[in-house]
Amino acid sequence: MTTSTYSISGMTCGHCVSAVTAELWRLPGVGAVEVDLAAGTATVTSEQPLDEAEVRAAVDEAGYELAD
């Protein structure tokens, strides 16, 4: 298992957290997702390291942006 934390910009409410969480859960091998609205981060635990392009696409699909 591997755990990675990503900074996400644009989240402002609980709906944002739900949308990002749902999209990240759809990535293959994800075992846990924890989105912290106050910190603007998402911590993802997965079987293998995730491809950053896939994470970026999932966050984009939710309507937000992976911060660089």
PLY file of the C-alpha trace (Angstrom):
ply
format ascii 1.0
element vertex 68
property float x
property float y
property float z
element edge 67
property int vertex1
property int vertex2
end_header
0.00 0.00 0.00
1.10 3.54 -0.72
-0.28 6.85 0.55
0.00 10.14 -1.32
-1.29 13.62 -0.49
-2.32 16.05 -3.21
-3.11 19.77 -2.98
-6.40 20.72 -4.61
-7.50 24.25 -5.41
-11.05 25.51 -5.70
-12.77 23.49 -2.97
-15.05 25.63 -0.80
-17.72 23.37 0.72
-18.85 19.89 1.65
-20.17 19.28 -1.85
-16.66 19.92 -3.18
-15.28 17.32 -0.79
-17.92 14.79 -1.87
-17.27 15.36 -5.58
-13.49 15.01 -5.27
-13.82 11.96 -3.01
-16.18 10.21 -5.44
-13.89 10.77 -8.43
-10.74 9.66 -6.62
-12.49 6.46 -5.43
-13.02 5.54 -9.09
-9.29 5.24 -9.75
-8.07 1.63 -9.95
-6.52 0.23 -6.78
-7.70 3.01 -4.44
-8.40 1.71 -0.94
-9.05 4.94 0.97
-9.64 8.63 0.25
-9.61 11.41 2.83
-10.27 14.97 1.64
-9.49 17.83 4.05
-11.43 20.93 3.02
-9.61 23.28 5.42
-6.17 22.16 4.24
-7.21 21.84 0.60
-5.74 18.36 0.35
-6.70 14.83 -0.57
-4.86 11.88 0.90
-5.22 8.70 -1.15
-4.16 5.20 -0.15
-3.78 2.77 -3.02
-2.31 -0.63 -3.83
0.30 0.93 -6.16
1.50 4.51 -6.65
-1.07 6.41 -8.72
-0.27 8.06 -12.03
-0.40 11.81 -11.38
-2.09 12.37 -14.76
-4.94 10.06 -13.67
-5.28 11.86 -10.34
-5.25 15.22 -12.13
-7.95 14.00 -14.55
-10.14 12.71 -11.68
-9.88 16.01 -9.79
-10.60 17.90 -13.01
-13.65 15.72 -13.65
-14.94 16.72 -10.21
-14.57 20.39 -11.24
-11.41 21.30 -9.33
-7.71 21.59 -10.01
-4.69 19.70 -8.75
-2.31 22.37 -7.47
1.31 22.18 -8.61
0 1
1 2
2 3
3 4
4 5
5 6
6 7
7 8
8 9
9 10
10 11
11 12
12 13
13 14
14 15
15 16
16 17
17 18
18 19
19 20
20 21
21 22
22 23
23 24
24 25
25 26
26 27
27 28
28 29
29 30
30 31
31 32
32 33
33 34
34 35
35 36
36 37
37 38
38 39
39 40
40 41
41 42
42 43
43 44
44 45
45 46
46 47
47 48
48 49
49 50
50 51
51 52
52 53
53 54
54 55
55 56
56 57
57 58
58 59
59 60
60 61
61 62
62 63
63 64
64 65
65 66
66 67
